[in-house]
Amino acid sequence: MDNQEIAADLEQIAEEIMELCRQAYDMLPPGDAKNRARSYWYGHIMSAIGSDDYPSGSATSMMDTVRELQEGGYEESTETSIDPVVEGENDADLEYMKSLLAKWR
């Protein structure tokens, strides 16, 4: 997969996650539980994804990563991370994420 294809898939997944998060939040009855949800899990998820309603407080949102890939700024690192990625593992993870999202539709 090239960076443009990865970016397109990530963008689609991000949109689906945001839609599911909105659905879950909208199901909550008005009150303290909904207020806490908005302040905590709803806000954190939307911020991490990069929702326009919740500017990212983190160093990099999912949509920042999408834009980086689209602009060609992403380069494979030769550094070893704490959790090294095994060749081909990303494809399996992407398919797993898609299968989880499909269950929620």
Biopython code that builds the backbone (N, CA, C, O; Angstrom):
import numpy as np
from Bio.PDB.StructureBuilder import StructureBuilder

atoms = [
    (1, "MET", "N", (0.834, -1.171, 0.000)),
    (1, "MET", "CA", (0.000, 0.000, 0.000)),
    (1, "MET", "C", (0.884, 1.241, 0.000)),
    (1, "MET", "O", (1.868, 1.305, 0.737)),
    (2, "ASP", "N", (0.540, 2.222, -0.819)),
    (2, "ASP", "CA", (1.317, 3.461, -0.781)),
    (2, "ASP", "C", (0.701, 4.431, 0.232)),
    (2, "ASP", "O", (-0.379, 4.183, 0.768)),
    (3, "ASN", "N", (1.397, 5.523, 0.479)),
    (3, "ASN", "CA", (0.961, 6.469, 1.515)),
    (3, "ASN", "C", (-0.423, 7.052, 1.239)),
    (3, "ASN", "O", (-1.187, 7.279, 2.177)),
    (4, "GLN", "N", (-0.760, 7.297, -0.017)),
    (4, "GLN", "CA", (-2.065, 7.862, -0.359)),
    (4, "GLN", "C", (-3.192, 6.879, -0.032)),
    (4, "GLN", "O", (-4.249, 7.274, 0.460)),
    (5, "GLU", "N", (-2.953, 5.600, -0.309)),
    (5, "GLU", "CA", (-3.958, 4.578, 0.012)),
    (5, "GLU", "C", (-4.123, 4.425, 1.525)),
    (5, "GLU", "O", (-5.236, 4.284, 2.030)),
    (6, "ILE", "N", (-3.011, 4.456, 2.227)),
    (6, "ILE", "CA", (-3.056, 4.359, 3.683)),
    (6, "ILE", "C", (-3.811, 5.553, 4.252)),
    (6, "ILE", "O", (-4.657, 5.395, 5.132)),
    (7, "ALA", "N", (-3.505, 6.753, 3.749)),
    (7, "ALA", "CA", (-4.178, 7.971, 4.215)),
    (7, "ALA", "C", (-5.680, 7.892, 3.970)),
    (7, "ALA", "O", (-6.471, 8.265, 4.835)),
    (8, "ALA", "N", (-6.073, 7.411, 2.800)),
    (8, "ALA", "CA", (-7.502, 7.297, 2.475)),
    (8, "ALA", "C", (-8.193, 6.313, 3.423)),
    (8, "ALA", "O", (-9.292, 6.587, 3.907)),
    (9, "ASP", "N", (-7.560, 5.182, 3.687)),
    (9, "ASP", "CA", (-8.136, 4.197, 4.614)),
    (9, "ASP", "C", (-8.228, 4.758, 6.029)),
    (9, "ASP", "O", (-9.243, 4.579, 6.702)),
    (10, "LEU", "N", (-7.174, 5.436, 6.486)),
    (10, "LEU", "CA", (-7.185, 6.026, 7.822)),
    (10, "LEU", "C", (-8.265, 7.097, 7.948)),
    (10, "LEU", "O", (-8.934, 7.199, 8.976)),
    (11, "GLU", "N", (-8.427, 7.889, 6.898)),
    (11, "GLU", "CA", (-9.450, 8.935, 6.926)),
    (11, "GLU", "C", (-10.844, 8.327, 7.027)),
    (11, "GLU", "O", (-11.690, 8.819, 7.774)),
    (12, "GLN", "N", (-11.079, 7.262, 6.278)),
    (12, "GLN", "CA", (-12.377, 6.586, 6.330)),
    (12, "GLN", "C", (-12.623, 6.006, 7.728)),
    (12, "GLN", "O", (-13.718, 6.133, 8.275)),
    (13, "ILE", "N", (-11.608, 5.377, 8.290)),
    (13, "ILE", "CA", (-11.737, 4.806, 9.630)),
    (13, "ILE", "C", (-11.998, 5.914, 10.645)),
    (13, "ILE", "O", (-12.846, 5.757, 11.524)),
    (14, "ALA", "N", (-11.285, 7.026, 10.536)),
    (14, "ALA", "CA", (-11.478, 8.153, 11.455)),
    (14, "ALA", "C", (-12.909, 8.668, 11.384)),
    (14, "ALA", "O", (-13.525, 8.936, 12.415)),
    (15, "GLU", "N", (-13.439, 8.806, 10.179)),
    (15, "GLU", "CA", (-14.813, 9.276, 10.018)),
    (15, "GLU", "C", (-15.808, 8.302, 10.641)),
    (15, "GLU", "O", (-16.781, 8.721, 11.269)),
    (16, "GLU", "N", (-15.566, 7.004, 10.468)),
    (16, "GLU", "CA", (-16.454, 5.998, 11.052)),
    (16, "GLU", "C", (-16.378, 6.019, 12.578)),
    (16, "GLU", "O", (-17.402, 5.901, 13.251)),
    (17, "ILE", "N", (-15.173, 6.170, 13.126)),
    (17, "ILE", "CA", (-15.025, 6.227, 14.579)),
    (17, "ILE", "C", (-15.762, 7.442, 15.127)),
    (17, "ILE", "O", (-16.465, 7.340, 16.133)),
    (18, "MET", "N", (-15.606, 8.596, 14.468)),
    (18, "MET", "CA", (-16.287, 9.807, 14.935)),
    (18, "MET", "C", (-17.806, 9.641, 14.864)),
    (18, "MET", "O", (-18.516, 10.064, 15.776)),
    (19, "GLU", "N", (-18.300, 9.041, 13.808)),
    (19, "GLU", "CA", (-19.746, 8.835, 13.672)),
    (19, "GLU", "C", (-20.262, 7.900, 14.760)),
    (19, "GLU", "O", (-21.307, 8.164, 15.356)),
    (20, "LEU", "N", (-19.548, 6.819, 15.023)),
    (20, "LEU", "CA", (-19.961, 5.893, 16.085)),
    (20, "LEU", "C", (-19.896, 6.559, 17.456)),
    (20, "LEU", "O", (-20.762, 6.333, 18.300)),
    (21, "CYS", "N", (-18.887, 7.365, 17.673)),
    (21, "CYS", "CA", (-18.762, 8.074, 18.946)),
    (21, "CYS", "C", (-19.927, 9.052, 19.112)),
    (21, "CYS", "O", (-20.496, 9.158, 20.199)),
    (22, "ARG", "N", (-20.285, 9.766, 18.040)),
    (22, "ARG", "CA", (-21.437, 10.678, 18.098)),
    (22, "ARG", "C", (-22.723, 9.911, 18.401)),
    (22, "ARG", "O", (-23.548, 10.360, 19.196)),
    (23, "GLN", "N", (-22.888, 8.750, 17.760)),
    (23, "GLN", "CA", (-24.081, 7.942, 18.001)),
    (23, "GLN", "C", (-24.166, 7.518, 19.462)),
    (23, "GLN", "O", (-25.228, 7.597, 20.079)),
    (24, "ALA", "N", (-23.044, 7.071, 20.009)),
    (24, "ALA", "CA", (-23.022, 6.632, 21.409)),
    (24, "ALA", "C", (-23.339, 7.807, 22.334)),
    (24, "ALA", "O", (-24.119, 7.667, 23.277)),
    (25, "TYR", "N", (-22.746, 8.943, 22.068)),
    (25, "TYR", "CA", (-22.979, 10.126, 22.900)),
    (25, "TYR", "C", (-24.434, 10.582, 22.805)),
    (25, "TYR", "O", (-25.047, 10.919, 23.818)),
    (26, "ASP", "N", (-24.986, 10.594, 21.593)),
    (26, "ASP", "CA", (-26.363, 11.044, 21.384)),
    (26, "ASP", "C", (-27.393, 10.139, 22.060)),
    (26, "ASP", "O", (-28.506, 10.579, 22.347)),
    (27, "MET", "N", (-27.033, 8.880, 22.318)),
    (27, "MET", "CA", (-27.950, 7.962, 22.993)),
    (27, "MET", "C", (-28.118, 8.297, 24.469)),
    (27, "MET", "O", (-29.119, 7.924, 25.081)),
    (28, "LEU", "N", (-27.155, 8.992, 25.037)),
    (28, "LEU", "CA", (-27.187, 9.277, 26.472)),
    (28, "LEU", "C", (-28.296, 10.277, 26.802)),
    (28, "LEU", "O", (-28.493, 11.254, 26.079)),
    (29, "PRO", "N", (-29.016, 10.029, 27.891)),
    (29, "PRO", "CA", (-30.035, 10.999, 28.309)),
    (29, "PRO", "C", (-29.354, 12.247, 28.880)),
    (29, "PRO", "O", (-28.241, 12.169, 29.399)),
    (30, "PRO", "N", (-30.029, 13.397, 28.782)),
    (30, "PRO", "CA", (-29.443, 14.616, 29.359)),
    (30, "PRO", "C", (-29.176, 14.424, 30.854)),
    (30, "PRO", "O", (-29.922, 13.727, 31.542)),
    (31, "GLY", "N", (-28.133, 15.032, 31.331)),
    (31, "GLY", "CA", (-27.822, 14.938, 32.754)),
    (31, "GLY", "C", (-26.337, 14.824, 33.011)),
    (31, "GLY", "O", (-25.508, 15.055, 32.131)),
    (32, "ASP", "N", (-26.022, 14.456, 34.255)),
    (32, "ASP", "CA", (-24.629, 14.397, 34.681)),
    (32, "ASP", "C", (-23.803, 13.386, 33.889)),
    (32, "ASP", "O", (-22.657, 13.663, 33.536)),
    (33, "ALA", "N", (-24.377, 12.221, 33.612)),
    (33, "ALA", "CA", (-23.623, 11.197, 32.877)),
    (33, "ALA", "C", (-23.239, 11.713, 31.498)),
    (33, "ALA", "O", (-22.115, 11.495, 31.046)),
    (34, "LYS", "N", (-24.153, 12.389, 30.831)),
    (34, "LYS", "CA", (-23.855, 12.920, 29.493)),
    (34, "LYS", "C", (-22.819, 14.043, 29.581)),
    (34, "LYS", "O", (-21.937, 14.146, 28.729)),
    (35, "ASN", "N", (-22.928, 14.874, 30.602)),
    (35, "ASN", "CA", (-21.949, 15.949, 30.789)),
    (35, "ASN", "C", (-20.552, 15.388, 31.049)),
    (35, "ASN", "O", (-19.566, 15.888, 30.507)),
    (36, "ARG", "N", (-20.471, 14.346, 31.882)),
    (36, "ARG", "CA", (-19.173, 13.717, 32.147)),
    (36, "ARG", "C", (-18.625, 13.051, 30.892)),
    (36, "ARG", "O", (-17.427, 13.125, 30.617)),
    (37, "ALA", "N", (-19.496, 12.404, 30.135)),
    (37, "ALA", "CA", (-19.062, 11.761, 28.893)),
    (37, "ALA", "C", (-18.464, 12.792, 27.946)),
    (37, "ALA", "O", (-17.408, 12.564, 27.355)),
    (38, "ARG", "N", (-19.145, 13.931, 27.804)),
    (38, "ARG", "CA", (-18.655, 14.988, 26.906)),
    (38, "ARG", "C", (-17.299, 15.511, 27.372)),
    (38, "ARG", "O", (-16.420, 15.800, 26.559)),
    (39, "SER", "N", (-17.143, 15.628, 28.669)),
    (39, "SER", "CA", (-15.893, 16.150, 29.222)),
    (39, "SER", "C", (-14.760, 15.130, 29.186)),
    (39, "SER", "O", (-13.585, 15.499, 29.171)),
    (40, "TYR", "N", (-15.112, 13.863, 29.173)),
    (40, "TYR", "CA", (-14.055, 12.859, 29.242)),
    (40, "TYR", "C", (-13.955, 12.022, 27.970)),
    (40, "TYR", "O", (-13.236, 12.403, 27.046)),
    (41, "TRP", "N", (-14.652, 10.902, 27.899)),
    (41, "TRP", "CA", (-14.390, 9.971, 26.796)),
    (41, "TRP", "C", (-14.775, 10.532, 25.434)),
    (41, "TRP", "O", (-14.038, 10.335, 24.468)),
    (42, "TYR", "N", (-15.891, 11.215, 25.328)),
    (42, "TYR", "CA", (-16.289, 11.764, 24.022)),
    (42, "TYR", "C", (-15.257, 12.789, 23.538)),
    (42, "TYR", "O", (-14.804, 12.743, 22.395)),
    (43, "GLY", "N", (-14.901, 13.704, 24.425)),
    (43, "GLY", "CA", (-13.921, 14.721, 24.063)),
    (43, "GLY", "C", (-12.551, 14.150, 23.744)),
    (43, "GLY", "O", (-11.882, 14.604, 22.815)),
    (44, "HIS", "N", (-12.133, 13.146, 24.521)),
    (44, "HIS", "CA", (-10.820, 12.533, 24.282)),
    (44, "HIS", "C", (-10.777, 11.805, 22.937)),
    (44, "HIS", "O", (-9.815, 11.939, 22.180)),
    (45, "ILE", "N", (-11.813, 11.048, 22.652)),
    (45, "ILE", "CA", (-11.843, 10.312, 21.386)),
    (45, "ILE", "C", (-11.861, 11.289, 20.211)),
    (45, "ILE", "O", (-11.089, 11.146, 19.264)),
    (46, "MET", "N", (-12.748, 12.282, 20.282)),
    (46, "MET", "CA", (-12.865, 13.232, 19.169)),
    (46, "MET", "C", (-11.586, 14.043, 18.991)),
    (46, "MET", "O", (-11.198, 14.352, 17.864)),
    (47, "SER", "N", (-10.939, 14.383, 20.084)),
    (47, "SER", "CA", (-9.683, 15.131, 20.010)),
    (47, "SER", "C", (-8.568, 14.277, 19.408)),
    (47, "SER", "O", (-7.806, 14.751, 18.566)),
    (48, "ALA", "N", (-8.475, 13.026, 19.836)),
    (48, "ALA", "CA", (-7.432, 12.132, 19.328)),
    (48, "ALA", "C", (-7.611, 11.860, 17.833)),
    (48, "ALA", "O", (-6.633, 11.699, 17.102)),
    (49, "ILE", "N", (-8.862, 11.809, 17.388)),
    (49, "ILE", "CA", (-9.121, 11.589, 15.966)),
    (49, "ILE", "C", (-8.794, 12.852, 15.180)),
    (49, "ILE", "O", (-8.255, 12.785, 14.075)),
    (50, "GLY", "N", (-9.125, 14.008, 15.761)),
    (50, "GLY", "CA", (-8.857, 15.266, 15.073)),
    (50, "GLY", "C", (-10.109, 15.970, 14.625)),
    (50, "GLY", "O", (-10.094, 16.675, 13.616)),
    (51, "SER", "N", (-11.201, 15.796, 15.354)),
    (51, "SER", "CA", (-12.461, 16.451, 15.037)),
    (51, "SER", "C", (-12.291, 17.967, 15.093)),
    (51, "SER", "O", (-11.594, 18.485, 15.965)),
    (52, "ASP", "N", (-12.927, 18.672, 14.165)),
    (52, "ASP", "CA", (-12.879, 20.133, 14.161)),
    (52, "ASP", "C", (-13.514, 20.712, 15.418)),
    (52, "ASP", "O", (-13.154, 21.809, 15.843)),
    (53, "ASP", "N", (-14.467, 19.976, 16.023)),
    (53, "ASP", "CA", (-15.137, 20.437, 17.239)),
    (53, "ASP", "C", (-14.242, 20.344, 18.471)),
    (53, "ASP", "O", (-14.475, 21.030, 19.466)),
    (54, "TYR", "N", (-13.228, 19.501, 18.400)),
    (54, "TYR", "CA", (-12.316, 19.287, 19.519)),
    (54, "TYR", "C", (-10.882, 19.378, 19.016)),
    (54, "TYR", "O", (-10.300, 18.373, 18.610)),
    (55, "PRO", "N", (-10.312, 20.579, 19.042)),
    (55, "PRO", "CA", (-8.920, 20.711, 18.594)),
    (55, "PRO", "C", (-8.021, 19.762, 19.380)),
    (55, "PRO", "O", (-8.190, 19.581, 20.586)),
    (56, "SER", "N", (-7.090, 19.176, 18.697)),
    (56, "SER", "CA", (-6.224, 18.178, 19.315)),
    (56, "SER", "C", (-5.321, 18.791, 20.370)),
    (56, "SER", "O", (-4.612, 19.768, 20.125)),
    (57, "GLY", "N", (-5.367, 18.193, 21.542)),
    (57, "GLY", "CA", (-4.469, 18.611, 22.605)),
    (57, "GLY", "C", (-3.232, 17.730, 22.628)),
    (57, "GLY", "O", (-2.293, 17.976, 23.385)),
    (58, "SER", "N", (-3.243, 16.705, 21.795)),
    (58, "SER", "CA", (-2.105, 15.795, 21.767)),
    (58, "SER", "C", (-1.112, 16.248, 20.699)),
    (58, "SER", "O", (-1.411, 17.123, 19.886)),
    (59, "ALA", "N", (0.035, 15.658, 20.714)),
    (59, "ALA", "CA", (1.075, 16.029, 19.759)),
    (59, "ALA", "C", (0.649, 15.735, 18.326)),
    (59, "ALA", "O", (0.963, 16.507, 17.420)),
    (60, "THR", "N", (-0.052, 14.644, 18.109)),
    (60, "THR", "CA", (-0.473, 14.257, 16.768)),
    (60, "THR", "C", (-1.811, 13.558, 16.832)),
    (60, "THR", "O", (-1.965, 12.553, 17.526)),
    (61, "SER", "N", (-2.798, 14.101, 16.094)),
    (61, "SER", "CA", (-4.093, 13.440, 15.996)),
    (61, "SER", "C", (-4.061, 12.470, 14.815)),
    (61, "SER", "O", (-3.129, 12.488, 14.012)),
    (62, "MET", "N", (-5.073, 11.637, 14.721)),
    (62, "MET", "CA", (-5.171, 10.702, 13.604)),
    (62, "MET", "C", (-5.242, 11.479, 12.279)),
    (62, "MET", "O", (-4.639, 11.069, 11.287)),
    (63, "MET", "N", (-5.975, 12.594, 12.264)),
    (63, "MET", "CA", (-6.094, 13.382, 11.038)),
    (63, "MET", "C", (-4.785, 14.096, 10.705)),
    (63, "MET", "O", (-4.505, 14.343, 9.532)),
    (64, "ASP", "N", (-3.974, 14.433, 11.717)),
    (64, "ASP", "CA", (-2.632, 14.975, 11.448)),
    (64, "ASP", "C", (-1.802, 13.945, 10.691)),
    (64, "ASP", "O", (-1.079, 14.280, 9.753)),
    (65, "THR", "N", (-1.916, 12.697, 11.107)),
    (65, "THR", "CA", (-1.195, 11.610, 10.431)),
    (65, "THR", "C", (-1.681, 11.458, 8.999)),
    (65, "THR", "O", (-0.875, 11.272, 8.088)),
    (66, "VAL", "N", (-2.996, 11.535, 8.792)),
    (66, "VAL", "CA", (-3.560, 11.452, 7.437)),
    (66, "VAL", "C", (-2.979, 12.560, 6.567)),
    (66, "VAL", "O", (-2.516, 12.301, 5.456)),
    (67, "ARG", "N", (-3.001, 13.804, 7.071)),
    (67, "ARG", "CA", (-2.472, 14.935, 6.291)),
    (67, "ARG", "C", (-0.990, 14.757, 5.993)),
    (67, "ARG", "O", (-0.531, 15.069, 4.894)),
    (68, "GLU", "N", (-0.245, 14.258, 6.967)),
    (68, "GLU", "CA", (1.190, 14.029, 6.761)),
    (68, "GLU", "C", (1.416, 13.020, 5.634)),
    (68, "GLU", "O", (2.285, 13.219, 4.786)),
    (69, "LEU", "N", (0.645, 11.954, 5.625)),
    (69, "LEU", "CA", (0.772, 10.950, 4.566)),
    (69, "LEU", "C", (0.365, 11.536, 3.216)),
    (69, "LEU", "O", (1.028, 11.286, 2.209)),
    (70, "GLN", "N", (-0.712, 12.308, 3.186)),
    (70, "GLN", "CA", (-1.183, 12.903, 1.937)),
    (70, "GLN", "C", (-0.159, 13.876, 1.353)),
    (70, "GLN", "O", (-0.010, 13.977, 0.135)),
    (71, "GLU", "N", (0.537, 14.584, 2.226)),
    (71, "GLU", "CA", (1.514, 15.573, 1.778)),
    (71, "GLU", "C", (2.871, 14.958, 1.475)),
    (71, "GLU", "O", (3.789, 15.647, 1.030)),
    (72, "GLY", "N", (2.990, 13.671, 1.716)),
    (72, "GLY", "CA", (4.246, 12.990, 1.414)),
    (72, "GLY", "C", (5.332, 13.232, 2.449)),
    (72, "GLY", "O", (6.506, 12.976, 2.187)),
    (73, "GLY", "N", (4.953, 13.723, 3.621)),
    (73, "GLY", "CA", (5.929, 14.023, 4.650)),
    (73, "GLY", "C", (6.332, 12.824, 5.478)),
    (73, "GLY", "O", (7.270, 12.905, 6.271)),
    (74, "TYR", "N", (5.640, 11.715, 5.306)),
    (74, "TYR", "CA", (5.926, 10.528, 6.105)),
    (74, "TYR", "C", (7.074, 9.764, 5.485)),
    (74, "TYR", "O", (7.085, 9.488, 4.285)),
    (75, "GLU", "N", (8.030, 9.429, 6.311)),
    (75, "GLU", "CA", (9.145, 8.611, 5.856)),
    (75, "GLU", "C", (9.298, 7.453, 6.818)),
    (75, "GLU", "O", (9.123, 7.604, 8.027)),
    (76, "GLU", "N", (9.625, 6.299, 6.271)),
    (76, "GLU", "CA", (9.840, 5.153, 7.138)),
    (76, "GLU", "C", (11.068, 5.403, 7.991)),
    (76, "GLU", "O", (12.090, 5.889, 7.505)),
    (77, "SER", "N", (10.961, 5.072, 9.250)),
    (77, "SER", "CA", (12.058, 5.262, 10.174)),
    (77, "SER", "C", (12.923, 4.010, 10.215)),
    (77, "SER", "O", (12.434, 2.884, 10.119)),
    (78, "THR", "N", (14.200, 4.239, 10.358)),
    (78, "THR", "CA", (15.108, 3.099, 10.522)),
    (78, "THR", "C", (15.392, 2.865, 11.995)),
    (78, "THR", "O", (16.076, 1.910, 12.361)),
    (79, "GLU", "N", (14.849, 3.766, 12.857)),
    (79, "GLU", "CA", (15.041, 3.614, 14.294)),
    (79, "GLU", "C", (14.156, 2.494, 14.823)),
    (79, "GLU", "O", (13.074, 2.237, 14.294)),
    (80, "THR", "N", (14.622, 1.841, 15.858)),
    (80, "THR", "CA", (13.843, 0.794, 16.503)),
    (80, "THR", "C", (12.987, 1.436, 17.587)),
    (80, "THR", "O", (13.488, 2.156, 18.450)),
    (81, "SER", "N", (11.697, 1.166, 17.526)),
    (81, "SER", "CA", (10.808, 1.719, 18.545)),
    (81, "SER", "C", (10.679, 0.734, 19.706)),
    (81, "SER", "O", (11.203, -0.379, 19.661)),
    (82, "ILE", "N", (9.978, 1.166, 20.730)),
    (82, "ILE", "CA", (9.745, 0.291, 21.879)),
    (82, "ILE", "C", (8.931, -0.917, 21.459)),
    (82, "ILE", "O", (9.158, -2.026, 21.944)),
    (83, "ASP", "N", (7.981, -0.705, 20.556)),
    (83, "ASP", "CA", (7.106, -1.772, 20.073)),
    (83, "ASP", "C", (7.313, -1.908, 18.566)),
    (83, "ASP", "O", (6.521, -1.371, 17.792)),
    (84, "PRO", "N", (8.354, -2.612, 18.135)),
    (84, "PRO", "CA", (8.649, -2.679, 16.709)),
    (84, "PRO", "C", (7.515, -3.329, 15.920)),
    (84, "PRO", "O", (6.873, -4.273, 16.381)),
    (85, "VAL", "N", (7.290, -2.805, 14.736)),
    (85, "VAL", "CA", (6.241, -3.320, 13.859)),
    (85, "VAL", "C", (6.811, -4.449, 13.020)),
    (85, "VAL", "O", (7.882, -4.323, 12.426)),
    (86, "VAL", "N", (6.094, -5.533, 12.980)),
    (86, "VAL", "CA", (6.491, -6.674, 12.193)),
    (86, "VAL", "C", (5.982, -6.474, 10.776)),
    (86, "VAL", "O", (4.852, -6.022, 10.590)),
    (87, "GLU", "N", (6.777, -6.794, 9.786)),
    (87, "GLU", "CA", (6.392, -6.625, 8.393)),
    (87, "GLU", "C", (5.044, -7.289, 8.124)),
    (87, "GLU", "O", (4.853, -8.464, 8.438)),
    (88, "GLY", "N", (4.109, -6.534, 7.542)),
    (88, "GLY", "CA", (2.786, -7.049, 7.216)),
    (88, "GLY", "C", (1.789, -6.928, 8.351)),
    (88, "GLY", "O", (0.593, -7.138, 8.144)),
    (89, "GLU", "N", (2.252, -6.595, 9.545)),
    (89, "GLU", "CA", (1.357, -6.514, 10.700)),
    (89, "GLU", "C", (0.339, -5.393, 10.539)),
    (89, "GLU", "O", (-0.803, -5.526, 10.978)),
    (90, "ASN", "N", (0.742, -4.287, 9.913)),
    (90, "ASN", "CA", (-0.166, -3.154, 9.739)),
    (90, "ASN", "C", (-1.394, -3.542, 8.927)),
    (90, "ASN", "O", (-2.502, -3.113, 9.247)),
    (91, "ASP", "N", (-1.218, -4.343, 7.887)),
    (91, "ASP", "CA", (-2.349, -4.776, 7.071)),
    (91, "ASP", "C", (-3.336, -5.586, 7.903)),
    (91, "ASP", "O", (-4.549, -5.418, 7.777)),
    (92, "ALA", "N", (-2.820, -6.451, 8.741)),
    (92, "ALA", "CA", (-3.690, -7.268, 9.594)),
    (92, "ALA", "C", (-4.410, -6.389, 10.604)),
    (92, "ALA", "O", (-5.595, -6.588, 10.871)),
    (93, "ASP", "N", (-3.703, -5.421, 11.165)),
    (93, "ASP", "CA", (-4.333, -4.507, 12.121)),
    (93, "ASP", "C", (-5.429, -3.697, 11.463)),
    (93, "ASP", "O", (-6.495, -3.505, 12.048)),
    (94, "LEU", "N", (-5.181, -3.220, 10.252)),
    (94, "LEU", "CA", (-6.177, -2.438, 9.530)),
    (94, "LEU", "C", (-7.418, -3.274, 9.251)),
    (94, "LEU", "O", (-8.539, -2.796, 9.418)),
    (95, "GLU", "N", (-7.228, -4.502, 8.834)),
    (95, "GLU", "CA", (-8.368, -5.381, 8.562)),
    (95, "GLU", "C", (-9.125, -5.691, 9.848)),
    (95, "GLU", "O", (-10.353, -5.780, 9.842)),
    (96, "TYR", "N", (-8.396, -5.855, 10.950)),
    (96, "TYR", "CA", (-9.038, -6.109, 12.239)),
    (96, "TYR", "C", (-9.873, -4.902, 12.655)),
    (96, "TYR", "O", (-11.006, -5.063, 13.109)),
    (97, "MET", "N", (-9.327, -3.692, 12.505)),
    (97, "MET", "CA", (-10.073, -2.478, 12.851)),
    (97, "MET", "C", (-11.332, -2.355, 11.994)),
    (97, "MET", "O", (-12.396, -1.992, 12.497)),
    (98, "LYS", "N", (-11.210, -2.657, 10.706)),
    (98, "LYS", "CA", (-12.368, -2.590, 9.819)),
    (98, "LYS", "C", (-13.431, -3.604, 10.234)),
    (98, "LYS", "O", (-14.625, -3.308, 10.183)),
    (99, "SER", "N", (-13.002, -4.799, 10.645)),
    (99, "SER", "CA", (-13.972, -5.817, 11.055)),
    (99, "SER", "C", (-14.692, -5.391, 12.334)),
    (99, "SER", "O", (-15.888, -5.641, 12.479)),
    (100, "LEU", "N", (-13.980, -4.755, 13.256)),
    (100, "LEU", "CA", (-14.614, -4.263, 14.474)),
    (100, "LEU", "C", (-15.643, -3.185, 14.155)),
    (100, "LEU", "O", (-16.741, -3.180, 14.710)),
    (101, "LEU", "N", (-15.283, -2.281, 13.263)),
    (101, "LEU", "CA", (-16.214, -1.217, 12.875)),
    (101, "LEU", "C", (-17.447, -1.795, 12.174)),
    (101, "LEU", "O", (-18.557, -1.295, 12.357)),
    (102, "ALA", "N", (-17.256, -2.828, 11.387)),
    (102, "ALA", "CA", (-18.378, -3.442, 10.672)),
    (102, "ALA", "C", (-19.381, -4.047, 11.654)),
    (102, "ALA", "O", (-20.583, -4.053, 11.389)),
    (103, "LYS", "N", (-18.895, -4.550, 12.775)),
    (103, "LYS", "CA", (-19.796, -5.141, 13.772)),
    (103, "LYS", "C", (-20.693, -4.088, 14.405)),
    (103, "LYS", "O", (-21.789, -4.406, 14.867)),
    (104, "TRP", "N", (-20.240, -2.838, 14.432)),
    (104, "TRP", "CA", (-20.984, -1.778, 15.082)),
    (104, "TRP", "C", (-21.978, -1.096, 14.165)),
    (104, "TRP", "O", (-22.764, -0.265, 14.621)),
    (105, "ARG", "N", (-21.962, -1.426, 12.894)),
    (105, "ARG", "CA", (-22.884, -0.782, 11.936)),
    (105, "ARG", "C", (-24.237, -1.397, 11.999)),
    (105, "ARG", "O", (-25.137, -0.985, 11.268)),
]
sb = StructureBuilder()
sb.init_structure("model")
sb.init_model(0)
sb.init_chain("A")
sb.init_seg("    ")
for serial, (resi, resn, name, xyz) in enumerate(atoms, 1):
    if name == "N":
        sb.init_residue(resn, " ", resi, " ")
    sb.init_atom(name, np.array(xyz, "f"), 0.0, 1.0, " ", f" {name:<3s}", serial, name[0])
structure = sb.get_structure()
